[in-house]
Amino acid sequence: MKKLPNAPLQEVIFEARWDLEIDPYTQLLHDPDFEFALGKFQGEVANEFPLALKIFPEGIPFTILNPKVLYRFWRGEDTWPVLQLGPGIFTLNDTEKNYIWEDTYLPTLKDALEKLERSYPRQIRFSEYSLRYIDVVRKEEYEQASWSEFLNKNINFNFENQFNTRGELNRFQFKQTFELENGKELEITLATGLNKLGDPVFIWQTAVNCRNRINRIELLNWVEEAHKVNSEVFKEICKPPFYDSFIT
């Protein structure tokens, strides 16, 4: 199955960073080729992502914002996916509506990274990168009255407070990081929140992160491994009836 029929995916985010240099005059980190690369990259992606938006305030030199996303490239107004670019940083963000790993997301990522590499006059060595999935469900779609009951029934995770809490669990945030092989880290966050309508929601994030200098081809191999880990962990976190609710 390429995609869950009722997938809880809110957003998937790939992010890659590369080393910046120290400006000899300001002593600030900067990407000396960014302005050149920005213009070329915009031309490279214009057919598929024609809407380019600057997202930093006028009058502020972008050099003091490094590394930070400064431009977004959309297929149309609020039409996902979106490419984001700044000095030393690139991201590809997408939502459940469009996301299919093999058919849409990975091909878009491969193409965008190739165009990013062509845009720079020097070879980019990526130094930090991550693949993150953010999933969300509304609490009221499930029958549990309390958050403790929701976790116990739906998630393969448990905790118990060994003290008098003097009240019922109202909200929570648990974050765990696990060291994997080859320098990878697995980051898992379980939390409560509110959606735009003010409804209580359960939010869980899985991310694979790494810091190691690699080239574009190595990065693409890495991201496929990261996707495999994220997919496996997503299913393992969910108890079977909870996971089945995304299929039926």
C-alpha positions as CSV (number, residue, x, y, z in Angstrom):
1,M,0.0,0.0,0.0
2,K,1.6,3.3,-1.2
3,K,-0.6,5.5,1.0
4,L,-3.0,5.0,3.9
5,P,-6.6,5.9,2.8
6,N,-7.2,7.9,6.0
7,A,-3.6,8.9,6.7
8,P,-3.1,11.3,9.7
9,L,-0.2,13.0,8.0
10,Q,-0.2,16.7,8.5
11,E,3.2,17.5,7.0
12,V,6.5,15.9,5.9
13,I,9.6,18.0,6.0
14,F,13.0,17.2,4.5
15,E,15.7,19.6,5.5
16,A,19.4,19.8,4.5
17,R,22.1,22.2,5.6
18,W,25.6,22.9,4.3
19,D,28.6,24.6,5.8
20,L,28.7,28.4,5.9
21,E,31.9,30.4,5.8
22,I,33.0,33.2,8.2
23,D,32.9,36.6,6.5
24,P,36.3,38.2,7.1
25,Y,34.8,41.7,7.6
26,T,31.7,41.0,9.7
27,Q,32.9,37.7,11.3
28,L,29.4,36.4,10.7
29,L,28.5,33.1,9.0
30,H,27.5,33.6,5.4
31,D,27.0,31.7,2.1
32,P,29.2,33.6,-0.3
33,D,27.5,32.1,-3.4
34,F,23.9,32.4,-2.2
35,E,22.8,35.4,-4.3
36,F,24.2,33.8,-7.5
37,A,22.7,30.4,-6.6
38,L,19.3,31.9,-5.7
39,G,18.8,33.4,-9.2
40,K,19.9,30.3,-11.0
41,F,17.8,28.0,-8.8
42,Q,14.7,30.2,-9.3
43,G,15.2,29.7,-13.1
44,E,15.8,26.0,-12.7
45,V,12.5,25.4,-10.9
46,A,10.4,28.0,-12.6
47,N,8.4,25.6,-14.8
48,E,7.2,23.5,-11.8
49,F,7.4,26.1,-9.0
50,P,6.7,29.5,-10.7
51,L,5.6,31.4,-7.6
52,A,8.6,32.7,-5.7
53,L,8.0,34.5,-2.4
54,K,10.5,36.4,-0.3
55,I,9.8,35.8,3.4
56,F,12.2,38.1,5.2
57,P,11.5,41.8,6.1
58,E,12.6,44.6,3.8
59,G,15.6,46.5,5.0
60,I,17.2,43.6,6.9
61,P,20.3,42.2,5.3
62,F,19.8,38.5,4.7
63,T,23.4,37.9,5.8
64,I,22.5,38.3,9.4
65,L,19.8,35.6,9.1
66,N,22.0,32.7,8.2
67,P,21.2,29.9,8.1
68,K,17.5,30.6,7.7
69,V,14.9,30.0,5.0
70,L,14.4,33.3,3.0
71,Y,12.5,32.2,-0.1
72,R,9.6,29.9,-0.8
73,F,8.8,28.4,-4.2
74,W,5.2,27.3,-4.8
75,R,3.4,25.6,-7.7
76,G,0.6,28.1,-7.1
77,E,-0.8,30.1,-4.3
78,D,-0.8,27.8,-1.2
79,T,-0.4,24.8,-3.6
80,W,1.8,22.1,-2.0
81,P,4.5,21.0,-2.1
82,V,6.8,23.9,-1.4
83,L,10.5,24.3,-1.8
84,Q,12.3,26.6,0.7
85,L,15.8,28.0,0.3
86,G,18.1,30.2,2.3
87,P,21.9,30.6,2.8
88,G,23.1,27.1,3.8
89,I,19.6,25.6,4.0
90,F,17.1,23.8,1.8
91,T,13.7,22.2,2.6
92,L,11.0,20.3,0.8
93,N,7.6,20.4,2.6
94,D,4.4,18.6,1.6
95,T,1.1,17.6,3.1
96,E,-1.1,14.5,3.1
97,K,-3.2,15.6,0.1
98,N,-0.3,15.3,-2.4
99,Y,2.1,13.0,-0.6
100,I,3.1,9.6,-2.0
101,W,6.7,8.7,-1.3
102,E,7.6,6.8,-4.4
103,D,5.4,8.7,-6.9
104,T,5.6,12.3,-5.8
105,Y,7.8,13.2,-2.8
106,L,11.0,11.3,-3.6
107,P,11.1,12.3,-7.4
108,T,10.5,15.9,-6.4
109,L,13.3,15.8,-3.9
110,K,15.7,14.2,-6.3
111,D,15.0,16.8,-9.0
112,A,15.2,19.7,-6.6
113,L,18.5,18.6,-5.1
114,E,20.0,18.1,-8.5
115,K,18.9,21.7,-9.5
116,L,20.2,23.1,-6.2
117,E,23.6,21.5,-6.9
118,R,23.6,22.9,-10.5
119,S,22.8,26.4,-9.1
120,Y,26.0,26.6,-7.0
121,P,29.4,27.3,-8.7
122,R,31.0,25.0,-6.1
123,Q,30.1,21.5,-4.9
124,I,27.8,21.5,-1.9
125,R,28.8,19.2,1.0
126,F,25.7,18.6,3.1
127,S,26.5,18.6,6.8
128,E,23.1,18.3,8.6
129,Y,19.9,16.7,7.3
130,S,16.7,15.3,8.5
131,L,13.4,13.8,7.4
132,R,10.5,14.5,9.7
133,Y,6.8,13.4,9.7
134,I,4.1,15.2,11.7
135,D,0.9,13.3,12.2
136,V,-2.3,14.5,13.9
137,V,-5.6,13.1,15.0
138,R,-8.6,14.7,16.7
139,K,-9.2,13.2,20.2
140,E,-12.9,13.3,19.7
141,E,-12.7,10.8,16.8
142,Y,-11.7,8.2,19.4
143,E,-13.8,7.1,22.4
144,Q,-11.3,7.6,25.2
145,A,-12.5,10.2,27.8
146,S,-9.0,11.1,29.1
147,W,-5.6,11.6,27.6
148,S,-4.2,8.8,29.8
149,E,-6.8,6.4,28.4
150,F,-6.1,7.6,24.9
151,L,-2.4,6.8,25.2
152,N,-2.9,3.5,26.9
153,K,-5.4,2.3,24.3
154,N,-3.8,3.6,21.1
155,I,-0.1,4.1,21.5
156,N,2.7,1.7,22.3
157,F,4.0,4.0,25.0
158,N,3.2,4.2,28.7
159,F,4.2,6.3,31.7
160,E,3.0,6.4,35.3
161,N,3.4,9.3,37.7
162,Q,4.5,8.0,41.1
163,F,3.1,11.0,43.0
164,N,-0.2,12.7,43.7
165,T,-0.9,14.7,40.6
166,R,-4.0,16.3,42.2
167,G,-5.9,16.3,39.0
168,E,-6.4,14.6,35.6
169,L,-3.8,14.8,32.8
170,N,-4.7,17.9,30.7
171,R,-1.8,18.1,28.2
172,F,1.6,16.6,27.8
173,Q,4.7,16.6,25.6
174,F,7.2,13.7,25.6
175,K,10.4,13.8,23.5
176,Q,12.9,11.0,23.1
177,T,16.0,10.7,21.0
178,F,17.7,7.4,20.2
179,E,21.2,6.9,18.8
180,L,21.1,4.7,15.6
181,E,23.9,3.3,13.5
182,N,26.0,5.4,11.1
183,G,25.5,8.6,13.0
184,K,21.8,8.7,12.6
185,E,19.4,9.8,15.4
186,L,15.7,8.8,15.8
187,E,13.6,11.6,17.4
188,I,10.1,10.8,18.6
189,T,7.7,13.4,20.1
190,L,4.3,12.7,21.5
191,A,2.2,15.7,22.4
192,T,-1.2,17.3,22.8
193,G,-2.4,20.4,21.1
194,L,-5.3,22.3,19.5
195,N,-6.2,22.5,15.8
196,K,-7.4,25.7,14.1
197,L,-11.0,25.1,15.4
198,G,-9.8,24.7,18.9
199,D,-10.4,20.9,19.0
200,P,-8.0,18.9,21.2
201,V,-5.6,16.9,19.0
202,F,-2.9,14.3,19.5
203,I,0.4,15.1,17.6
204,W,3.2,12.7,17.1
205,Q,6.4,13.3,15.2
206,T,9.0,10.9,14.0
207,A,12.3,12.2,12.6
208,V,15.6,10.8,11.5
209,N,18.5,13.3,11.8
210,C,22.2,13.1,11.0
211,R,25.3,15.2,11.0
212,N,28.0,14.0,8.6
213,R,29.4,15.6,5.5
214,I,28.1,13.9,2.4
215,N,27.4,14.7,-1.3
216,R,24.1,14.8,-3.1
217,I,24.1,11.1,-4.2
218,E,25.0,10.0,-0.6
219,L,22.2,12.2,0.7
220,L,19.6,10.6,-1.5
221,N,20.7,7.2,-0.3
222,W,20.5,8.4,3.3
223,V,17.0,9.8,2.8
224,E,15.6,6.5,1.5
225,E,17.0,4.8,4.6
226,A,15.5,7.5,6.8
227,H,12.1,7.1,5.2
228,K,12.2,3.3,5.9
229,V,13.0,3.9,9.6
230,N,10.2,6.6,9.9
231,S,7.7,4.3,8.2
232,E,8.5,1.3,10.4
233,V,8.4,3.4,13.6
234,F,5.1,5.0,12.7
235,K,3.5,1.6,12.4
236,E,5.2,0.3,15.6
237,I,4.1,3.3,17.6
238,C,0.4,2.7,16.8
239,K,-1.5,-0.2,18.4
240,P,-3.3,-2.3,15.8
241,P,-6.8,-0.9,16.2
242,F,-5.4,2.7,16.1
243,Y,-3.4,1.9,12.9
244,D,-6.4,0.2,11.3
245,S,-8.4,3.4,11.7
246,F,-6.2,4.9,9.1
247,I,-7.0,2.1,6.6
248,T,-10.8,1.8,6.9
